[in-house]
Amino acid sequence: MSELDRRTLLRGSMAASAMLMASPAAVLAAMGPADKFDLVVKGAEVVDPSQNLRGKRDIGIRFGRIELIAETIPAEKADKVLNAEGKLATPGLVDLHAHVFPYGSGIGIPADELIPYQASTTLVSAGDAGANSIAAFRRFIVPSTRARLFAFVHIAVHGLTGFPVPELYNLDFAMVDAAAKAIAENSDIVLGAKVRMSENVIAKHGIEPLKRAILACERSGTNGKIMCHIGGVETPELMSLILDTLRQGDILTHAFSGAPNLAGKFTNIVQDGKLLPAALEAKKRGVVFDVGHGGGSFDYTVAEAAIAQGAGPDTLSSDAHVFSANTPGVPYLTNVMSKFLNLGFTLEQVVAMATSAPAKAINRGEKTGTLQIGAAADISLLELAEGPTEFLDTRNNKRAGKVLLKPAGVVIGGVPHGRPYMAPFATR
């Protein structure tokens, strides 16, 4: 090969590399004048905090990705039109804490069954599977689910299979190397390790389960994160130690729990109305404070005190499972968003806490939780209903509200969940 040929080949390779490195918008811009969008979501009020965008827009989708957001896209430019007049269109809602391993976990719900109740397009399985069962989750559940799924592997090898029997009364189940291997081998969907630190789960084992979960993440070599469940921790001192142990980017879920320990004492991040100093330091350090509402893990009085003292939520999540989903507190993600909307947060803030913030927490912010051009075409449609309403936490505290977010449909990977049906029907 001559020197000229080598230079020509090199220039071609560099040009190809530049195309690959270019923004998705540049690649998708090849749409020709005669081409049509696969789907246009028409007439919605788009709310996308990742782009500081709020206004009435049409969304053009092609090949499963966002191709164009414009004030209007002619209907004749679309193969299918989804009429979203009067609705909000947000990036697909990301439920950071859910239980979506049916048949393999003692409490799992099929993720797609949650869509009509909370308009979620991405969900994270919060420790349903341990090292012994994560393969079943990825082989049988993930491929057959339209919603996008990720997971934290439980530090206990059997995960939540034995629920309601506590998984870590016997600490031998917390096998570091097994969890590390499971995290490493499934790093495309596994985000790190889950550990439940309530006294009714770990008995008198203190900080050891959390230390083992962190060690599993470190040994995996994936920079895996911790999702640490609190609520009814054994002592106030252990609660502070948990907060001091969590690293930047780790997730404190059930952050606003008011559940007592086995002695009936309140030992969570707010003590006698005062935020623990360790909680504020953890917040400053970059620990993610996640709501994880569930059926027993959200207390208005804790949340209100924590917010007032500088430790409000970073992410909103449902902790939906077969028990919590039936409780009076109604923990579905859109209802959790509504509760914080009525606590004084703006619509943009609650949408961000259910889209871009959890997407960032799981290191998927470029493709998930955003409607940027080239991102996956995951869209949640919501109705904003105004009028008097009442909300209930998990400790029977009531709060009045004036607005309620209701699920009104989703698009996942460019395909509506329901009408208008695409031909041929596809899940992605």
C-alpha positions as CSV (number, residue, x, y, z in Angstrom):
1,M,0.0,0.0,0.0
2,S,1.4,3.4,-1.0
3,E,1.8,6.3,1.4
4,L,-1.0,8.1,-0.5
5,D,-3.3,5.1,0.0
6,R,-2.5,5.0,3.7
7,R,-3.3,8.7,4.1
8,T,-6.6,8.3,2.2
9,L,-7.5,5.3,4.4
10,L,-6.6,7.2,7.5
11,R,-8.7,10.2,6.5
12,G,-11.6,7.8,5.8
13,S,-11.3,6.1,9.1
14,M,-11.1,9.5,10.9
15,A,-14.2,10.7,9.1
16,A,-16.1,7.5,10.1
17,S,-14.9,7.8,13.7
18,A,-16.1,11.4,13.7
19,M,-19.5,10.3,12.5
20,L,-19.8,7.7,15.2
21,M,-18.7,10.3,17.8
22,A,-21.1,12.9,16.5
23,S,-24.3,13.6,18.4
24,P,-27.3,11.3,17.7
25,A,-29.0,14.3,16.2
26,A,-26.4,14.5,13.4
27,V,-26.8,10.9,12.6
28,L,-30.6,11.0,12.6
29,A,-30.6,14.2,10.4
30,A,-30.3,11.9,7.4
31,M,-34.1,11.8,7.2
32,G,-35.1,12.8,3.7
33,P,-37.8,15.1,2.6
34,A,-40.1,12.2,1.5
35,D,-39.5,10.2,4.7
36,K,-42.1,10.1,7.4
37,F,-41.9,9.9,11.2
38,D,-43.0,6.5,12.5
39,L,-45.0,8.3,15.2
40,V,-45.8,11.9,16.1
41,V,-47.1,12.7,19.6
42,K,-49.2,15.7,18.8
43,G,-50.4,18.7,20.8
44,A,-49.0,17.9,24.3
45,E,-47.5,20.3,26.7
46,V,-43.9,19.0,26.8
47,V,-42.1,19.2,30.2
48,D,-38.5,18.1,29.9
49,P,-36.3,19.5,32.8
50,S,-33.2,18.0,31.2
51,Q,-33.5,20.7,28.5
52,N,-35.3,23.4,30.5
53,L,-38.2,22.8,28.1
54,R,-41.8,23.5,28.8
55,G,-44.3,24.4,26.1
56,K,-46.8,23.0,23.6
57,R,-44.9,20.9,21.1
58,D,-45.2,18.0,18.7
59,I,-42.7,15.1,19.1
60,G,-41.5,13.3,16.0
61,I,-40.2,9.7,16.5
62,R,-38.3,7.6,14.0
63,F,-36.5,4.3,14.4
64,G,-37.3,4.3,18.1
65,R,-35.6,7.6,18.9
66,I,-36.6,11.2,19.3
67,E,-36.1,12.8,15.8
68,L,-37.7,16.2,16.2
69,I,-39.4,18.4,18.7
70,A,-41.2,21.3,17.1
71,E,-44.1,23.7,17.6
72,T,-46.0,21.7,14.9
73,I,-45.3,18.7,12.7
74,P,-47.8,18.2,9.9
75,A,-49.9,15.1,10.4
76,E,-49.1,14.0,6.8
77,K,-45.5,13.6,7.9
78,A,-46.4,10.8,10.2
79,D,-47.3,7.2,9.7
80,K,-49.1,7.3,13.0
81,V,-50.3,10.2,15.1
82,L,-50.9,10.0,18.9
83,N,-53.2,12.8,19.9
84,A,-52.0,14.2,23.2
85,E,-54.0,17.4,23.3
86,G,-54.6,18.5,26.9
87,K,-51.9,16.2,28.3
88,L,-48.4,16.6,29.6
89,A,-45.6,14.8,27.8
90,T,-42.5,14.1,29.9
91,P,-39.5,12.0,29.4
92,G,-40.4,8.4,30.3
93,L,-40.8,8.1,34.1
94,V,-37.9,6.2,35.8
95,D,-39.0,4.3,38.9
96,L,-35.7,3.9,40.8
97,H,-37.1,1.6,43.4
98,A,-39.7,-1.0,42.4
99,H,-40.2,-4.8,42.8
100,V,-40.6,-6.2,39.3
101,F,-39.4,-9.8,39.5
102,P,-42.6,-11.7,39.4
103,Y,-42.4,-15.5,40.1
104,G,-38.8,-15.1,41.3
105,S,-39.3,-12.7,44.3
106,G,-41.8,-13.1,47.0
107,I,-43.2,-9.6,46.3
108,G,-42.6,-8.9,42.6
109,I,-45.2,-7.4,40.1
110,P,-44.8,-7.6,36.3
111,A,-43.4,-4.2,35.4
112,D,-45.8,-3.8,32.5
113,E,-48.8,-4.1,34.8
114,L,-47.7,-0.9,36.5
115,I,-47.8,1.2,33.4
116,P,-51.6,2.0,33.6
117,Y,-51.2,3.1,37.2
118,Q,-48.0,5.1,37.1
119,A,-46.9,5.6,33.4
120,S,-43.4,4.3,34.1
121,T,-41.2,3.3,31.2
122,T,-38.0,2.3,33.1
123,L,-38.0,0.5,36.4
124,V,-35.2,-0.7,38.7
125,S,-35.7,-4.0,40.6
126,A,-34.6,-3.1,44.1
127,G,-32.9,-6.3,45.3
128,D,-35.6,-8.8,44.3
129,A,-32.9,-11.1,43.0
130,G,-29.7,-12.2,44.7
131,A,-26.7,-13.9,43.1
132,N,-28.6,-17.2,43.0
133,S,-31.5,-15.7,41.0
134,I,-30.3,-12.8,38.9
135,A,-29.8,-15.1,35.9
136,A,-33.5,-15.9,35.9
137,F,-34.4,-12.2,36.1
138,R,-32.3,-11.4,33.1
139,R,-33.2,-14.5,31.0
140,F,-36.9,-14.7,31.6
141,I,-38.2,-11.3,32.9
142,V,-36.2,-8.7,31.1
143,P,-36.7,-10.0,27.5
144,S,-40.4,-10.4,27.9
145,T,-41.0,-7.0,29.4
146,R,-41.8,-3.9,27.3
147,A,-40.7,-1.5,30.0
148,R,-36.9,-1.1,30.4
149,L,-35.5,-2.9,33.4
150,F,-32.4,-2.6,35.5
151,A,-31.6,-4.1,38.9
152,F,-29.7,-4.0,42.1
153,V,-28.5,-7.5,43.2
154,H,-29.3,-8.2,46.8
155,I,-26.3,-8.9,49.0
156,A,-28.2,-11.9,50.3
157,V,-27.8,-14.7,47.7
158,H,-31.5,-15.5,47.7
159,G,-32.7,-11.9,47.5
160,L,-36.3,-11.5,48.5
161,T,-37.4,-15.0,47.6
162,G,-38.2,-15.8,51.3
163,F,-40.1,-12.6,52.0
164,P,-41.6,-11.9,54.6
165,V,-38.9,-14.0,56.4
166,P,-36.0,-11.7,57.0
167,E,-33.2,-12.4,54.6
168,L,-30.2,-11.4,56.8
169,Y,-30.9,-12.7,60.3
170,N,-28.4,-15.3,59.1
171,L,-25.5,-13.2,57.9
172,D,-24.0,-16.2,56.1
173,F,-26.4,-15.4,53.3
174,A,-24.5,-12.1,52.7
175,M,-21.9,-13.6,50.4
176,V,-19.5,-10.9,49.0
177,D,-17.9,-12.9,46.2
178,A,-21.1,-14.3,44.9
179,A,-22.7,-10.8,44.8
180,A,-19.5,-9.3,43.2
181,K,-19.6,-12.0,40.5
182,A,-23.3,-11.4,39.8
183,I,-22.8,-7.6,39.5
184,A,-19.8,-8.0,37.2
185,E,-21.3,-10.7,34.9
186,N,-24.6,-8.7,34.5
187,S,-23.2,-5.1,34.4
188,D,-25.3,-4.1,31.4
189,I,-28.4,-4.2,33.6
190,V,-27.1,-4.6,37.2
191,L,-26.3,-1.3,38.9
192,G,-24.7,-2.5,42.1
193,A,-25.9,-4.1,45.4
194,K,-29.0,-3.7,47.5
195,V,-29.0,-4.1,51.3
196,R,-31.8,-3.7,53.8
197,M,-30.6,-2.3,57.1
198,S,-33.7,-2.3,59.2
199,E,-33.5,-4.1,62.5
200,N,-36.3,-6.4,61.5
201,V,-34.2,-7.6,58.5
202,I,-30.6,-7.7,59.9
203,A,-31.2,-8.3,63.6
204,K,-28.1,-7.3,65.6
205,H,-25.6,-7.4,62.8
206,G,-24.9,-3.7,62.9
207,I,-23.0,-2.1,60.0
208,E,-21.7,-5.5,58.6
209,P,-24.3,-6.1,55.9
210,L,-23.7,-2.6,54.4
211,K,-19.9,-3.1,54.6
212,R,-20.3,-6.4,52.7
213,A,-22.5,-4.8,50.1
214,I,-20.0,-2.1,49.5
215,L,-17.2,-4.7,49.3
216,A,-19.1,-6.6,46.7
217,C,-19.5,-3.5,44.5
218,E,-15.7,-2.8,44.9
219,R,-14.7,-6.3,44.0
220,S,-17.0,-6.4,41.0
221,G,-14.8,-3.7,39.3
222,T,-17.9,-2.0,37.9
223,N,-18.0,1.1,40.1
224,G,-21.3,-0.4,41.3
225,K,-23.6,1.6,43.6
226,I,-25.3,0.8,46.8
227,M,-29.0,1.0,47.3
228,C,-29.4,1.1,51.1
229,H,-32.9,0.6,52.6
230,I,-33.5,2.2,56.0
231,G,-36.5,2.4,58.3
232,G,-36.6,1.1,61.9
233,V,-32.8,0.9,62.2
234,E,-31.7,-0.7,65.5
235,T,-30.2,2.5,67.1
236,P,-29.7,6.2,66.3
237,E,-26.0,5.6,66.4
238,L,-26.3,2.9,63.7
239,M,-28.3,5.3,61.6
240,S,-25.5,7.8,61.7
241,L,-22.9,5.2,61.0
242,I,-24.9,4.1,57.9
243,L,-25.0,7.7,56.7
244,D,-21.3,8.1,57.3
245,T,-20.5,4.8,55.4
246,L,-22.5,5.6,52.3
247,R,-20.4,6.9,49.4
248,Q,-21.0,9.6,46.8
249,G,-23.6,8.3,44.4
250,D,-24.9,5.6,46.7
251,I,-28.7,5.7,47.2
252,L,-30.4,6.0,50.5
253,T,-33.9,4.7,49.9
254,H,-36.9,5.1,52.2
255,A,-35.0,8.3,53.2
256,F,-38.2,9.7,54.8
257,S,-39.3,6.6,56.6
258,G,-40.9,7.0,60.0
259,A,-41.1,3.3,60.7
260,P,-39.9,2.4,64.3
261,N,-37.4,-0.3,65.3
262,L,-38.4,-3.5,67.1
263,A,-38.5,-1.6,70.4
264,G,-40.9,1.0,69.0
265,K,-38.2,3.7,68.9
266,F,-37.8,6.2,66.0
267,T,-34.3,5.9,64.7
268,N,-34.3,7.3,61.2
269,I,-32.8,10.4,59.7
270,V,-35.0,12.8,61.7
271,Q,-34.9,12.5,65.5
272,D,-37.3,14.6,67.7
273,G,-37.9,16.8,64.7
274,K,-34.2,17.4,64.1
275,L,-32.2,16.1,61.1
276,L,-29.2,14.0,62.0
277,P,-26.0,15.9,61.3
278,A,-24.8,12.8,59.5
279,A,-27.8,13.0,57.1
280,L,-26.9,16.6,56.1
281,E,-23.3,15.6,55.6
282,A,-24.3,12.6,53.5
283,K,-26.5,14.9,51.4
284,K,-23.6,17.3,50.9
285,R,-21.3,14.4,50.0
286,G,-23.6,13.4,47.1
287,V,-25.5,10.5,48.6
288,V,-28.8,10.3,46.7
289,F,-31.9,10.6,48.9
290,D,-34.7,8.5,47.4
291,V,-38.3,8.4,48.6
292,G,-39.1,4.7,48.1
293,H,-42.7,5.4,49.3
294,G,-44.0,1.8,49.5
295,G,-46.5,0.6,52.0
296,G,-44.6,1.6,55.2
297,S,-41.8,3.9,54.3
298,F,-43.0,7.5,53.8
299,D,-43.8,9.8,56.7
300,Y,-44.9,13.3,55.9
301,T,-43.5,14.6,59.3
302,V,-40.1,13.2,58.5
303,A,-40.1,14.5,54.9
304,E,-41.3,18.0,55.9
305,A,-38.6,18.3,58.6
306,A,-35.8,17.0,56.4
307,I,-36.8,19.3,53.5
308,A,-36.9,22.3,55.8
309,Q,-33.4,21.4,57.2
310,G,-31.7,20.9,53.8
311,A,-32.1,17.2,53.1
312,G,-35.0,17.0,50.6
313,P,-35.5,14.2,48.0
314,D,-33.2,13.8,45.0
315,T,-35.4,11.1,43.4
316,L,-39.0,9.9,43.7
317,S,-39.8,6.2,43.6
318,S,-42.7,4.0,44.3
319,D,-41.4,0.8,46.0
320,A,-44.4,-0.8,44.4
321,H,-44.9,-4.5,45.1
322,V,-47.8,-6.9,45.6
323,F,-48.3,-5.7,49.2
324,S,-47.6,-1.9,49.0
325,A,-49.6,-1.5,45.8
326,N,-52.8,-2.3,47.7
327,T,-52.2,0.1,50.6
328,P,-54.2,3.3,51.3
329,G,-51.1,5.5,50.7
330,V,-51.3,4.7,47.0
331,P,-47.5,4.5,46.3
332,Y,-47.7,4.6,42.5
333,L,-45.0,6.9,41.1
334,T,-47.4,9.5,39.7
335,N,-49.1,9.7,43.1
336,V,-45.7,10.1,44.8
337,M,-45.0,12.9,42.4
338,S,-48.3,14.5,43.3
339,K,-47.6,14.4,47.0
340,F,-44.4,16.4,46.5
341,L,-46.0,18.7,44.0
342,N,-48.5,19.6,46.8
343,L,-45.6,20.0,49.3
344,G,-44.5,23.0,47.3
345,F,-42.2,21.6,44.6
346,T,-42.7,22.8,41.1
347,L,-44.0,20.6,38.3
348,E,-40.5,20.8,36.7
349,Q,-38.9,19.7,39.9
350,V,-41.1,16.7,40.5
351,V,-40.7,15.6,36.8
352,A,-36.9,15.9,37.1
353,M,-37.0,13.8,40.3
354,A,-38.8,11.1,38.4
355,T,-36.9,11.3,35.1
356,S,-33.4,13.0,34.7
357,A,-32.4,12.6,38.3
358,P,-33.0,8.8,38.6
359,A,-31.5,8.3,35.1
360,K,-28.4,10.1,36.3
361,A,-28.3,8.0,39.5
362,I,-28.1,4.9,37.4
363,N,-25.6,6.3,34.9
364,R,-28.1,6.3,32.0
365,G,-28.7,10.1,31.7
366,E,-27.7,10.4,28.1
367,K,-30.3,8.0,26.8
368,T,-32.9,7.9,29.6
369,G,-35.0,10.5,31.4
370,T,-34.7,13.0,28.5
371,L,-36.4,13.9,25.3
372,Q,-33.2,15.2,23.7
373,I,-32.9,14.5,20.0
374,G,-31.4,11.1,19.5
375,A,-32.5,9.8,22.9
376,A,-34.7,6.7,23.2
377,A,-38.3,7.6,22.4
378,D,-39.6,6.9,25.9
379,I,-42.5,9.3,26.8
380,S,-44.9,9.4,29.6
381,L,-48.3,11.1,29.1
382,L,-49.9,12.6,32.2
383,E,-53.0,14.5,33.1
384,L,-52.8,17.4,35.5
385,A,-56.1,17.4,37.4
386,E,-56.9,20.4,39.5
387,G,-59.3,20.4,42.4
388,P,-59.4,19.5,46.1
389,T,-57.8,16.1,46.9
390,E,-56.3,14.4,50.0
391,F,-53.1,12.4,50.4
392,L,-52.1,9.8,53.0
393,D,-48.7,8.7,54.0
394,T,-47.8,5.3,55.4
395,R,-48.3,6.4,59.0
396,N,-51.8,7.7,58.6
397,N,-50.8,11.4,58.3
398,K,-53.1,13.3,55.9
399,R,-52.3,16.3,53.7
400,A,-54.7,18.3,51.6
401,G,-53.8,19.0,48.0
402,K,-55.0,21.0,45.0
403,V,-53.5,19.1,42.0
404,L,-53.1,15.4,41.0
405,L,-51.0,13.9,38.3
406,K,-52.7,11.0,36.6
407,P,-51.2,8.5,34.1
408,A,-52.5,8.8,30.6
409,G,-50.3,6.5,28.5
410,V,-46.7,5.9,27.5
411,V,-44.5,5.4,24.5
412,I,-41.6,3.0,25.0
413,G,-38.9,2.8,22.3
414,G,-41.2,4.7,19.9
415,V,-44.1,2.2,20.3
416,P,-47.3,3.3,22.2
417,H,-48.5,1.1,24.9
418,G,-51.9,0.5,23.3
419,R,-53.4,2.7,20.6
420,P,-52.4,3.7,18.0
421,Y,-51.0,0.2,17.3
422,M,-48.0,-0.1,15.1
423,A,-47.8,-2.4,12.1
424,P,-46.0,-4.8,12.5
425,F,-46.5,-4.7,16.2
426,A,-43.2,-4.3,18.0
427,T,-42.1,-4.0,21.6
428,R,-39.1,-1.8,20.9
